[in-house]
């Protein structure tokens, strides 16, 4: 059974930092590219950052570039998202997704597995 478990969300003030983690079990982690998405109420799930199987390729959405950093530890089956200089508009539920494609797709429907999400709330 494949499981993706996110953690690290919370309530913070604008300018603060958080570190999200997503630990994966039930699949061969280094065979999957990983990504973080976020979804607000009534909105589609949107790509935030993605990292290739080996970690050699990384992509960010324009809205988080320079503030968020994605990384992975294949020995720990975990992908991370460091969120710095948080803004109220970053408030959302953050999901990690896994895809076995060789590229880093941005449409959420191209991801095979999802976690349950972790809430990030940023107050002004």
Backbone bond lengths (Angstrom), bond angles and torsions (degrees), N, CA, C in turn:
res aa  C-N    CA-C-N  psi(-1)  N-CA   C-N-CA  omega(-1)  CA-C   N-CA-C  phi
1 X - - - 1.458 - - 1.531 109.62 -
2 X 1.324 115.64 125.55 1.452 120.81 -179.90 1.525 109.94 -82.10
3 X 1.319 115.06 132.10 1.460 120.01 176.74 1.517 110.13 -134.39
4 X 1.332 115.76 135.38 1.449 123.19 171.87 1.529 105.78 -121.45
5 X 1.320 116.40 122.23 1.456 120.37 -175.44 1.525 109.25 -122.15
6 X 1.337 115.40 113.48 1.466 121.00 178.53 1.519 110.41 -89.57
7 X 1.315 115.04 151.95 1.461 121.28 174.38 1.522 108.90 -154.39
8 X 1.322 115.96 167.23 1.451 120.86 173.94 1.511 115.84 105.94
9 X 1.317 117.60 -5.05 1.449 119.38 178.51 1.519 111.72 -70.98
10 X 1.329 115.76 173.13 1.456 119.44 179.01 1.507 111.79 169.70
11 X 1.341 114.04 -173.12 1.463 122.50 178.29 1.516 108.32 -104.66
12 X 1.322 116.51 121.00 1.455 121.70 -178.75 1.521 109.29 -134.88
13 X 1.335 115.03 171.67 1.454 120.47 176.67 1.533 110.04 -97.54
14 X 1.303 114.96 159.04 1.461 120.19 177.15 1.535 109.73 -55.32
15 X 1.335 115.06 136.10 1.455 120.74 -177.59 1.505 114.77 93.88
16 X 1.323 117.12 -14.62 1.461 121.43 -179.77 1.529 111.03 -78.20
17 X 1.322 114.49 177.09 1.470 121.72 -179.95 1.519 110.42 -126.26
18 X 1.330 114.84 154.98 1.460 123.08 172.48 1.520 108.27 -142.04
19 X 1.329 115.85 156.93 1.456 120.83 173.22 1.520 108.27 -126.59
20 X 1.324 115.23 116.68 1.452 121.03 177.30 1.519 109.87 -93.30
21 X 1.316 115.43 145.79 1.468 121.53 176.43 1.520 109.31 -126.77
22 X 1.312 115.88 149.39 1.460 121.97 175.36 1.527 106.90 -137.71
23 X 1.314 115.48 111.33 1.461 120.61 -179.27 1.524 109.30 -102.25
24 X 1.319 115.33 132.54 1.462 122.20 -171.33 1.523 110.31 -113.81
25 X 1.314 116.47 139.88 1.458 122.12 173.63 1.515 109.28 -139.67
26 X 1.339 115.50 159.27 1.452 120.21 176.28 1.513 115.55 88.18
27 X 1.321 118.00 2.62 1.464 121.62 174.67 1.526 108.78 -146.65
28 X 1.334 115.56 166.89 1.456 120.14 177.75 1.515 107.79 -82.51
29 X 1.324 114.94 101.63 1.467 121.15 -167.25 1.521 112.07 -56.68
30 X 1.325 117.97 -42.95 1.466 118.51 -175.14 1.525 113.01 -77.78
31 X 1.322 117.96 6.61 1.462 122.10 170.04 1.523 112.23 -94.96
32 X 1.328 116.33 1.28 1.455 120.62 -174.78 1.523 111.71 -125.35
33 X 1.324 114.90 131.80 1.453 119.62 165.31 1.521 107.97 -74.32
34 X 1.316 115.56 149.17 1.460 121.09 -176.05 1.525 110.13 -124.80
35 X 1.308 115.67 151.69 1.457 119.79 179.07 1.519 110.07 -149.19
36 X 1.316 113.79 158.56 1.462 122.08 171.65 1.522 108.33 -111.22
37 X 1.318 114.62 136.11 1.456 122.89 174.99 1.527 107.78 -124.36
38 X 1.309 116.04 164.53 1.455 119.62 172.26 1.520 109.07 -138.34
39 X 1.314 113.91 152.14 1.455 120.60 -175.29 1.512 109.52 -144.74
40 X 1.332 115.01 120.88 1.451 120.84 175.26 1.510 110.42 -95.57
41 X 1.337 117.74 168.67 1.467 121.32 -178.90 1.535 111.41 -57.44
42 X 1.305 115.72 125.91 1.455 120.49 177.88 1.514 115.33 77.02
43 X 1.329 115.90 4.83 1.470 119.86 -177.97 1.516 111.44 -110.72
44 X 1.329 114.92 161.59 1.457 120.08 173.81 1.522 110.06 -74.25
45 X 1.323 115.28 159.20 1.458 120.93 174.93 1.532 108.24 -74.78
46 X 1.333 116.53 123.97 1.453 120.97 -173.43 1.521 111.93 -114.93
47 X 1.304 115.71 140.50 1.462 123.41 178.81 1.518 110.08 -64.26
48 X 1.341 115.59 134.10 1.465 121.59 177.07 1.526 109.84 -112.34
49 X 1.340 116.31 -52.11 1.468 121.29 -177.10 1.508 108.64 -159.03
50 X 1.343 115.99 148.85 1.456 120.56 178.33 1.509 110.67 -140.57
51 X 1.327 116.05 153.51 1.460 122.33 -179.25 1.518 108.53 -138.88
52 X 1.323 115.39 137.24 1.457 120.80 -176.92 1.527 111.21 -72.56
53 X 1.319 115.42 174.37 1.459 121.10 -175.54 1.521 112.44 -56.83
54 X 1.308 116.21 -41.50 1.464 120.13 -178.32 1.517 112.85 -90.61
55 X 1.314 116.34 -13.27 1.464 121.03 -175.86 1.513 113.41 90.61
56 X 1.317 117.19 3.20 1.463 119.64 -175.57 1.520 113.03 -80.05
57 X 1.312 117.49 -19.70 1.465 121.24 179.05 1.514 109.40 -121.36
58 X 1.327 115.55 133.07 1.459 122.11 -178.34 1.526 108.76 -136.69
59 X 1.309 115.78 142.24 1.460 121.30 175.38 1.516 110.19 -134.56
60 X 1.330 115.76 149.92 1.460 122.31 177.52 1.513 109.59 -132.58
61 X 1.317 115.75 152.11 1.453 118.92 168.63 1.524 108.04 -73.86
62 X 1.308 115.84 155.70 1.465 120.09 -177.94 1.527 111.62 -61.61
63 X 1.314 117.25 -30.96 1.465 120.77 -174.57 1.531 112.99 -71.01
64 X 1.329 117.72 -18.38 1.464 119.75 -177.49 1.523 112.61 -118.50
65 X 1.313 117.10 -6.34 1.464 120.80 -176.66 1.531 110.10 -58.37
66 X 1.325 116.60 130.46 1.451 121.42 -179.08 1.521 114.01 90.58
67 X 1.338 116.87 -12.77 1.475 120.50 179.12 1.533 112.19 -115.37
68 X 1.326 116.68 -34.30 1.470 121.16 -178.09 1.528 109.35 -107.90
69 X 1.332 115.50 148.92 1.462 121.23 177.58 1.518 109.14 -134.37
70 X 1.324 115.76 126.31 1.461 120.99 176.80 1.528 108.55 -101.09
71 X 1.318 115.86 143.40 1.465 121.30 176.62 1.521 108.06 -151.34
72 X 1.322 115.59 167.25 1.465 119.56 177.96 1.518 109.43 -144.17
73 X 1.322 114.44 151.53 1.457 122.15 175.29 1.529 106.26 -124.01
74 X 1.317 116.75 100.91 1.466 119.83 -175.21 1.526 112.12 -68.15
75 X 1.322 117.43 -22.93 1.468 120.49 177.03 1.522 111.50 -71.78
76 X 1.335 116.22 -24.71 1.467 121.01 -178.87 1.523 112.48 -107.41
77 X 1.347 117.02 2.51 1.471 121.19 -179.07 1.532 111.17 53.84
78 X 1.314 115.48 42.18 1.463 119.84 -173.72 1.520 110.62 -134.55
79 X 1.317 114.91 139.66 1.459 122.04 171.92 1.527 107.59 -116.44
80 X 1.322 115.23 143.94 1.456 121.50 -176.08 1.524 110.61 -120.66
81 X 1.318 114.99 156.26 1.459 120.96 169.61 1.517 107.35 -136.68
82 X 1.328 115.40 111.76 1.463 121.67 175.83 1.525 107.87 -88.32
83 X 1.321 116.49 122.02 1.451 122.30 -178.11 1.531 108.34 -111.28
84 X 1.312 116.49 112.40 1.464 121.59 179.72 1.524 110.21 -113.34
85 X 1.321 115.19 158.08 1.471 121.65 177.43 1.525 110.56 48.71
86 X 1.312 115.66 53.20 1.468 120.66 -175.88 1.518 111.63 -65.42
87 X 1.316 114.45 146.37 1.459 122.60 -179.95 1.524 108.76 -121.53
88 X 1.334 117.49 156.45 1.471 119.02 178.48 1.524 113.15 -55.68
89 X 1.319 117.86 -32.41 1.458 120.40 179.84 1.525 113.22 -71.62
90 X 1.332 117.84 -6.55 1.459 121.15 173.95 1.524 111.64 -82.90
91 X 1.325 116.72 -7.11 1.460 120.48 179.01 1.522 110.16 -59.35
92 X 1.326 116.30 125.00 1.456 121.38 -176.55 1.521 109.38 -178.78
93 X 1.315 115.95 171.86 1.459 120.90 165.93 1.529 106.84 -91.28
94 X 1.321 115.73 128.64 1.467 121.73 -178.39 1.526 109.54 -103.42
95 X 1.328 114.97 130.91 1.462 122.37 -178.47 1.525 109.73 -120.40
96 X 1.314 116.61 143.44 1.452 119.24 168.31 1.525 108.76 -102.60
97 X 1.319 114.42 145.93 1.447 121.54 -179.97 1.513 111.07 -132.32
98 X 1.326 116.49 153.83 1.456 122.87 179.58 1.518 109.53 -124.06
99 X 1.337 115.44 135.72 1.454 120.93 177.65 1.525 109.33 -135.70
100 X 1.338 116.87 143.02 1.465 118.74 179.37 1.525 111.68 -96.77
101 X 1.325 117.34 14.42 1.460 121.28 176.15 1.523 109.64 -77.71
102 X 1.302 116.11 156.19 1.461 121.75 -176.19 1.521 112.81 -80.16
103 X 1.315 116.12 -18.62 1.454 118.71 177.92 1.520 108.08 -103.02
104 X 1.325 116.87 178.23 1.453 122.83 178.25 1.525 108.43 -105.50
105 X 1.320 117.31 87.95 1.455 118.98 -177.05 1.518 111.79 -71.69
106 X 1.303 116.96 148.24 1.456 120.64 177.44 1.527 113.71 -97.54
107 X 1.329 119.66 -30.48 1.469 117.43 175.02 1.525 111.41 -64.85
108 X 1.326 115.31 132.47 1.462 119.33 -175.34 1.524 112.70 -65.57
109 X 1.330 118.26 -26.37 1.459 119.77 -176.82 1.531 112.37 -69.54
110 X 1.309 117.71 -10.66 1.466 121.25 178.81 1.534 112.40 -88.39
111 X 1.320 116.39 3.55 1.463 120.32 178.47 1.524 109.45 -99.58
112 X 1.337 114.34 140.86 1.461 120.87 -171.21 1.529 112.96 -89.18
113 X 1.303 116.29 -33.31 1.463 120.54 -175.06 1.533 108.91 -136.77
114 X 1.342 114.52 150.34 1.466 121.74 -178.20 1.522 110.41 -136.90
115 X 1.339 114.17 151.35 1.449 119.62 169.20 1.511 110.66 -86.83
116 X 1.323 115.59 -176.59 1.466 121.00 -176.00 1.530 112.14 -88.16
117 X 1.315 117.16 -12.13 1.455 121.40 177.40 1.515 113.32 96.31
118 X 1.328 115.53 153.46 1.455 122.37 175.30 1.530 108.01 -136.93
119 X 1.325 116.03 133.79 1.459 121.36 -174.58 1.522 110.93 -81.90
120 X 1.321 115.76 131.30 1.461 122.76 170.93 1.524 107.47 -118.52
121 X 1.318 115.66 122.95 1.457 121.50 179.18 1.514 108.53 -124.29
122 X 1.335 116.03 125.45 1.457 121.61 -178.50 1.516 108.65 -117.57
123 X 1.325 116.08 119.17 1.467 120.65 179.47 1.526 109.44 -93.96
124 X 1.313 114.64 150.29 1.483 119.95 -178.48 1.508 111.77 -87.25
